[in-house]
Amino acid sequence: MTGYALHHVTAISGPAQRNLDFYTGTLGLRMVKKTVNFDDPGTFHFYFGNKNAEPGSILTFFPWENAAAGRLGVGETQETVLRVPEASIGFWTHRLLAKGVTHEAPAKRFGETVIAFRDPDGMRLALAGIPGIEAEEGWETAEVPAEHAVRGLHGVTLLLEDAAATAAILTDVFGFEQGATEGPTTRYQVAGARLGSVVDLRAVGGFPRGRQGAGSVHHIAFRAPDDAAEFALREQLLSQHGIRTTDQRDRDYFRSLYFREPGGVLFEIATDIPGFTVDEPFESLGQSLKLPRQYEAQRREIEAVLPKLDA
Ligand code: ZN
């Protein structure tokens, strides 16, 4: 059975410039798309990714200049994990320290070396050192050499009251396989997927629900290669799990369905097509503000209300 690994993770942040500086500067990710929130065009939507802007490498943010801080609770994504070559863990340990980023000492999880850290909004992130990925192309910046670059998403950890119903969606619908358990956390993984292959379920009964805000993950998206695969997943969710998704929404770079999984986390299914080069060339991805067709006529008004950015 083919599995459906992660396509992207979308989170809420505070001020746009600070968010941009952290992800492209400190973490050295590629700015893949600079657009607006399609449901609220007066705010940005930033997409960061790896050199090739691949599905499975994408971390997106809705920056709100005055967002109140979120509070983590059950029914949410607790941590988002990015993958770097195993030999780059030393580089990143030094870099997070030099940049004054709040982080923990490297630790072993499921056999991988992981550094947990926070972004400027308190979002929980980690870098996982993965063996054998040195040859994957890296995005080079002034401060992060290509060899140490983040190569995309590794996975997420979901914080849940109870993991069973969520695990059933992952295994029955998205083709994840159950892996090892460490403490309250069980690993689910798509065999053979290079990017975004891991969803860890952390079951903590009795923990309060959270409050979404700056630093919170809004939703996680799973990849479907095309519309037919996406609609097949939709049918399977309904027939086997009694879960209804939204209608398909056109996000310009992918087409999406959304549903709330039984543990409370907002899940999306996003197509790999048409991808981020649909409205600008690969070489200049993310450099200019792209607006969806329905807002192009209002470009001047939208640009006037968006926060000003240095880069
Ligand atoms: Zn999304």
Boltz pocket constraint, residues with backbone or C-beta under 6 A from the ligand:
constraints:
  - pocket:
      binder: B
      contacts: [[A, 8], [A, 10], [A, 219], [A, 220], [A, 221], [A, 268]]
      max_distance: 6.0
